[in-house]
């Protein structure tokens, strides 16, 4: 960095604020990428839990019989679990977006996180939350609807959702932040590229006018 009172060779020092703005933009983008990647590891743990839940039904559909899984009597998966099972593939879209700094791809990932991660959790809440409230009040599994091995599924889901909601809200936050940063950068770059063109057009017009005036004289 240039010392105080001096400026980079070939400039008059007036682009200092612009260079500082570019540096701060790159730092904000790097920070958002770092924290978004951290959420992928947490998402992977949640995804493995859902896949284990879906595994018995998937094997059953493939006519593969495993006695140990059958003995667990795992409940049949609901629609929200199938939707959530697709959510991790959205992270591949985010990784590609981060490699190319693509505002379009990170926006698609932002939308996919809402549709495949948060929406399934909200759908599940509509089914399990009444059971959760009933169990807290009665402390009796016979008065709740969803039970697995004498355990209320609503309580298990709330523990899962408590972590999952935080992870996916962080993903939404950092994805949106990257989208805003990259969109603003692309807009500024396009405006910067247009300025020399407009200046050249203005100079050409002035040259033509001066040539015409000389010819008239």
Number of C-alpha atoms within 10 A of each C-alpha: 6 10 7 6 6 10 15 12 8 6 9 10 13 9 12 14 10 10 11 11 12 13 12 12 16 15 12 15 20 14 14 20 20 12 13 24 18 13 18 20 12 14 21 14 12 19 20 13 14 17 17 12 17 19 15 22 18 14 13 12 10 9 9 11 12 11 8 8 13 12 8 11 11 16 14 11 15 11 12 18 22 15 15 21 21 14 22 19 13 18 22 12 17 25 18 13 21 21 9 11 20 17 22 13 19 29 20 16 25 24 16 21 23 17 15 21 26 21 16 20 22 13 13 18 18 10 13 20 15 13 22 22 14 16 19 10 9 11 13 13 17 12 13 19 16 18 16 14 9 10 12 22 19 25 19 13 16 17 10 15 18 10 13 20 15 12 22 21 16 16 26 22 15 23 27 19 17 27 23 15 18 20 16 14 16 14 11 12 11 11 11 11 11 11 11 11 11 11 11 11 12 12 12 12 12 12 12 12 12 12 11 11 10 9 8 7 5
